[in-house]
Amino acid sequence: MYGRQKSAPGAKALILLTQCGYLLISGYWLIQWDPDQLLATLLVGCLDITFLRLNAMLFMWLPRGIGWAEALGNSLAFGLYYLGFPLFLIFGGGRHLIAVIFGLLLFLIGSSLNTAAELLRKPFKDDPANQGKLYRAGLFRYAIHINYFGDVLWVLGLALLTGNPYALLLPVLLLALFVFSYIPMADRYLAAKYGDDFRTYQRETKELIPFVW
């Protein structure tokens, strides 16, 4: 996952094709459920934004190597978002104005936070003069894994948008995945690569949530 330069043949294509399939299925479900439902329209719009943003990162803004294991894992994980949230809306969802407004706000903030953090770091990483240097500027000055925090926020926003309390399981599971798997694994990689620079960064900076942890 970390440090890979080349993708396995077809790995990125698998991620793209599975996402397209998920969107077609979820769009069909929501239209059949109620073609005039405002929540269905909002959810489809948010999923479309997610699709465009994630694939712009994958293919254009921050292309990197992806192996088959990561491609399969991501494809399955994306199914939880693209198919799970529509199902939560159709079965047990509801229209709660405050939840809808707050959900849309969190979705937009989280999406912007995740994308902006990565794009602000891109010029630093693209500069050969910075090779081997640790990036601590931009939004990453507030948390080591501020991009993951953005992911948690936009997934929480989608959960609130459905109006189904069971949908909150997805952002909770995502948060647990970051805290107990992705963050420890990333920290080990960064510590091995940057040594004392990263350990100093870790002492002085929150892990995931700015000003909290």
N, C-alpha and C positions, 0 to 999 in steps of 0.2 A: 504493500500500500504506500509506504513512504520510500522516496528515493528511486522509484521506478521511472525509467526514461522512455521506454517503448511499450506500447500496448500489445497484448496478444491479438493476433489477427481476428477480426470480427467482434472483439470484446465491446468496443464502443457502439458498434452497430446493434448488438444485442440489447444494450441499454436503451438506445433510441427506439428500436422497433417495439420492445415491450411497453415502453411509455406510450407510444402511439396506439397500441392495442388497448391499453388500459383506458386511455382518454375516449376512444370510440365506444367502448363498452359502458363506461360511466355516463357519457353523454346520452347514449341510447336509454339507459335506465332512467335517468332524470327526466328526459323528454316524455317517456312513456308514463312516468309517475304523475307528472303534471306539467304540461308544456307552458303554462302561464304562471308557474310558481316563481316568485321573486327570489326565494332562497336558492332554488335550483339554478337560476341564472347567475346569482352571485357566486355560488360554489363553482360552477363551470368556469366562470371568469377567473377566479382565483387559481384553479387548477391549470388553466391555460397559461396564466402568468408564471406559475411554478415551472411548467414544462419549458417555456421559452427561456426563463432565467437559468435553469439547471443545465440545459443543453447549450446555451451560449457559453456558460462557464466551461463545460466539458469539451466543446469543439473549437471555440474561438478565443475567449478571454484568457482562460487558464488551462490550456490543454496539457495533459500529463499522461504518463503511462498507466494503463489499467490491465490487470491480469484477469484470467477467467474467473477466479474465485471472487474477486471484488465485483466483477461485472454481474455474476449470478446473484451475489448478495444484494447489490444495489437494485437489481431488477425486481427481486422479491420485496425489498423494502419499499420501493416506489409503489408497488401494488397496494400496500397498506394505506397510502395517501390517496392515490387515484381511484381506488375501488372502495376502500374502507370508509372514507368520509361520506361519499354518496350513499352507501348502505346505511350508515348511521343516520343520515338525514331522512331517507325513505322509511326506515323502520325505527320509529321512536323519536324522530326529530320534531322540532317545533319552532314557531316564530316568536322569539323573545327579543324585543327591540334593543334593550341594553346589551344583551349578549351578542347580537348581530353587529352593533356599532363597535363594541369593544373588540369583538373578534376580527372585524375588518381592520381596525386600527393596529392590533397586534400583528396581523398578517403583513400589513404594509411595512410596519416598523421592522419586523423580523427579516423580511425579504430584503429590505434596503440595507439593514445592518450586515447581513451575511454577504451580500454582493459588494457593498461599499468597502468592507474590510479587506476583501480579497483584491479588489481592483486598486485600492490605494497602495497595497503591498506590491503589486505587479511591477511598477517601474523599478523599484529597488531590486527585485529578484532578477529582472531582465538586464540590469547593469552588470557587465563582467567585473567591474571594479569592486562589487559587493560580494563576489563569490566567497563563500566560507564565513560570511558575516551574519550575525543574528539580527533579524528585524524586530524592532521594539516600538516603532513609531505608529502613526495613524491611529486607527481604532484599537490596535493591539497593545497600545499603552495602557488601556483600561482593563484588559483581561487577556491572558495568554491564548485562550480559545474563544475569543469574542465571536468568531464566525459560527461556532457551534451554538452559542447562546442565541444568535439570530435564528438558527434552525429551530430551536426549541420554541421561540416566540411565534414564528409563522405557523408551525404545526399546532400550537395552542390556539392561535387565532382561527384556524380552520375547524378545530374541535368545537370552539364556542359558536362558530357560525352555524353548525348543524343543529344546535339547540338540544342535542342528546347528551346527557351527562356521561353515558358510557364512552362517548368519543374522547373524553379526557384521558382515557387509558393510553391512547397513542402518544401524546406528549409526555406523559409520565414514563412510559417505557423508553421513549427516546432519551429523556433526561437520564434515566438509569443506565442506558447503553453508553452515553457519553461519560458519565461519572465513573462507572466501574470497568469500562473497556477502552473506549477510544482515547480518553484523556490520559490514563496511565500509559497506554501503548505509545501515544504521541510524545509524552514527556520522556519516556525512556529513549526514544529515537533522538529527540532534540538534545537530551543530556549527552548522549554518545557522540553526537555530531558537533555540538558547540561547547561542551565541557563547562568550565567555570562561568562563562558568559551566560549560559542558560540557567545555571543554578542561581546566579545573582538575579537574573530576570524573574525567576520563580519566587525568590524570597521577597522581591519588591512589588510583585504584581499578582492580582487575583487570578485564579484559575479559569473561571467560567463566567461568573456573574459580577459585573463591575461593582466595586465598593462592598460586596457581600462575601463572595467565596471564589 
